[in-house]
Amino acid sequence: MGGLVGILLVVVGAYIIGFRTLEWKECMKPLFSLKNKPYQLAMLTALLVSLYSIADKIGVHHMHPFIFYYLLLLPRLTLYIPYVFKTRYPSVMPEWRRNRRNILLVGFIQFLGYLLILYAMTLTKVSYIVAIRQISVVFAVVMGTALLKEKYGFIRLLASSFIFLGVFLIGVKG
C-alpha cells in the first residue's frame, strides 16, 4: 500500500510542478488543454516512456541487463554514428576536439545510469522504478530555483517535495 501511495505522490508532484498558482483553474488547465500541441506532445512522451519501460522490464526478464543494453546500443551505434559523420562531420569534429573528455564522461555516466536502471528492474516492479526515476525532477527544481532564480519556486519546491516523499515511500514501503 505504501508503494501505491508513493506512486500517487510522484504523479501529483509531476502534475503540479509546472503550475504558476494552486488555484482550481490552474489545476484543471492541463486537462482542458489536451487540444494544444505541447500538452499532446507531453502526453505522447509519457506514453512512450511507459512503453519503453515495459519493454525494458520484459527484456531484462529474459536476459542479463548488460546483454540487453548491449543489444539495444548495437543498432544505434552501427547505424547512427555513420549517419552523423556523413551528414554532420564539419560540426561534429570541432566539438569532439574541444570537448572529447566531457563527451566521453557524459556518455559513460549515461550508460552506467541506464544500466543501473535495468539492473533495478530485475529486483522490483517497473512502476516503482519509473516513479523513482522522477527524483531527477527534484534536483532540477532545487538547482533551477537556487542557481537560476527561476519563478514559481514555492510551487515547484512543493511539487518536488511530493515527488521526493513518494520516492521515499516507494523505497521504504514499496
N, C-alpha and C positions, 0 to 999 in steps of 0.2 A: 504493500500500500504506500509506503514511503517513497518508493521509486516512482510510482504514478504521480504522487503529489509533486515530486521533484520535476518530473517531465512537464507537468502543467505549469509550474512556476517558471520554467525555462521558456515555455511557449508564451505565457503572459508577458514576461520580460522582453522577449524578442518582438512581441506585437506592439508594445507601447514605447519602445526605445526611440522611435523617430517622431514621437508626438511633441508638439510645442506647448500644449496645455493638457490638463487631465479632465477637461470639460467633456460632457457627454457627446457633443457634436464632433469634437476631435477624435474621440474614441470610436465613433461609428464611421468616421470618414473613410478608412481603408475598405470597409465592407461595401460602401456606396461608390467607391472609386474603381471598382473592378473593370469598368469600361475603359479606363485610362491605361495607356501603354506601359508606363512604369510599374504600375501595380500588376498588370498581366505578366510582365517580364519577371517580377519578383516572385509571383506565384509559380510561374514556369520553372524558375530556378529552384524553388523549394521542392517542387515535384521531382525535378531531375536529381537533386541531392538525395532525396528519399530513394529514388530508383537505383542510383549507383551505390548507395549504402547497402541496400538489399542485395544487389549483385555482388558487392564485396563480401558480405556475410556468407552468401552461398559459395562464393569462390574459396574462401578460407575454410569453409566446412569440408570441402573436397580435396584441398591440397594445402601444403605448408604456405604460410603467408609470404615468405620470401620468394618462393617459386611463383606464387600467384602474382605478386607485384612485378617480378621479372617478366612474366608473360604479358602483363599489361604494358610495360615500358618498351618491350622489344619492338612492336609495330610502330610505336610513336617515334622511337629513335631512328629506325631504319627508313621510315617514310618522311618524317618531319624535318630532320636535320638536312638531308639533301635538298629538300624543297626550300628551306630557309637560306641555305648557302647559294642556291641557284637564283633566288629572287631577291634576296636582301643582303648579299655579300658586301656591297660598299658600305652599308651602315652597320653591319654586324661586326666586321673585323676591327674597326677602330674602337668600338665598345669593348670587344674582347681584349684588345691590347691594354686598354686603360683599366679595366675592372676584372680581369681574369680571376684574381684571388677571391674577390667578393662574389662573383658569379658562381664559382665552384663551391664556396662556402654555403651560399644560399641554396644551391642545388642539393648539396649534401644534407643540409638541415631539413629541407622539404622532403627529401627521400626518407630520411630517418623518421620524421614526424608521421608520414603516411604509413610507413612500415609498422610503427608503434600502434597506430590505429588499427591496422589489420590484425596485429597480434592481440590487441584488446578485444577485437570481435570474436576471437576464439574463446574468450573467457566469460563473456556476458552477453546480454541481449543487445541487439543492434540499436534499439530505441534509446538505451542508456548511453551508448557510445555517441550517437548523433547529438543527444542533448548535452553531453559533457563537452563535445567539441565547441559548443557555443560559448565556453568560458573565454575564448579569444575576444568575444564582444566586450567582456568586462575590461580586459586590458586596453582595448581600443578606446573605450569610453573614458577610462581614467586618464589615458595619455592625451586624448583629444581635449578633455576638459582642462587638465592641469597644464599641459605643454602648449597646446594650440589655442587655448582660450575659446573653445567652441561654445556656441549658445546652447541654451536649454540644458545646462549641466545638471540641475536638480533632477529633472525627469529622467535623463539618461543614466544618472547615477542610481536612481531608484529602480529603473528597469534592470540595470546591470546587477543590482543587489538581488533582485528576484532571480536572475539567472544564476548568480553565484550560490544563493541559498538552495535553488533547485538542484544544482550540480552537487552541492554538499549532501543534500538528502539522498540523491541517487547513489552517491558514494557510500553513505553510512547505512541507509535503509534498503537500497536497491537490491 
